[in-house]
Every structure is written in C-alpha cells, then in structure tokens.
C-alpha cells in the first residue's frame, strides 16, 4: 500500500509546505554557491559568464555567473516565503 504524504495522512498543504521548504533551501544554497564561485573566479582574474545568444548567428548575450546565482537564490527565497505563508495560513 502506498504511504500518503503529510502528518494527517492525506496529501495537502503540509506536504506542499515541506516540498517548497526543501526546494527553496536547495535553491538558495545553490544560488549562494554560484555567487561565491563567481566571486572566487573574479579574484583569480577569470570573468565567468554564460552565453544566452546564438553563436552561429554571432549573437552574444553574456550574463555573469553572479547574476545567474542571484536569480536562483531569489527563486529559492520565493519558495521559502510561500512555504512560510502556507504554514501561517494553514488549518490549525
């Protein structure tokens, strides 16, 4: 028999809150790691960036790693905020 998520034995806000909490924590940690890696590379003299353009058409849209890490961390923060909101708005 399959075990259902949540302490109350049903799928609901409790399972969603826990999932959002874990995803948010992982994304915040990953974003912070990318930002720290970007800072370390900058200290070493390497300017790391990712190309979102099409090199075959000579379109270069270079985005620095710290901006990518910041975007990931902000997304994780949003997940954590929604998790917190679900906890306060849930049934008592």
N, C-alpha and C positions, 0 to 999 in steps of 0.2 A: 504494500500500500504506500502511496506517495505521502510524504510528510508536507503539510502545508506551512507556508511562511507565516510569521507573526506569533506573538505570545498568546494571542487569544484563539489560535487555531484556524484563522481564516486569512486570506490574502486581503490586505487593506493598507491603510495609511502607515501602520507600523512597519511593514515590510518595505514600503516605498521610502519611508523616512530613513531607515537603515541603509538602503541601497544608495540613496542620494548622499548620505553622510560619507559612506566609503568612497564613492566615486569622486565626491568633492575633495576629500582628503588626499586621494591619489593624484588628482589633477593639480591641486595646489602644490603638492610635493614635487611633481614632475615639472611644473612651471618654475618653481624656485630653483630646481636643479639646472634647468636650461639657462636661467638668468645667471646663476653662479658660474656655469661653464662659459657663458659668453663673456662675463667679466674676467675670468681667468685667461681666456684666449686674448682678450683685449690687452691685458697686462703683458702677455707674451708677444704682442705685436701682430696678432692674427685677427683680422676683421672678418668674422664669420657671418655669412648671410645666406639666405635661401632664395633661389630664383623662381618666382611665380609666373614669369613670362615664358614665351616660346623662343628658345634659342635658334631654332631653324628659321624663324622669321626675323631674327635679330631684335626681338622684343625682350628687354631685360627689366624686370621689376624686382629689384633686390630688396629683401626685407631682412633687417638684422635679427639675429637669434634672440636678443633680449626682448624684442617686440613680440616675437612668437611665444616666448616663455611668459611674458606678461599676459597675453591673450589666453593662454592655457590656465594660468593662475586665476584670472578674473572669472573664467568659466567655472573653475572649481569653487571659487568663492560664492558664485551664484547658487551652485548646487548645495553648498553648506547653508546658505541663507534660507533657501527653500526648505531644506531639512529642518532647520530650526523653526520656521514658520509652521510646518506641518505638526511639529511637536507641540507648539503652543495652541494651535487651532484644532487639534485632535480631541476626541472624546476623552473625558477624564474618568 
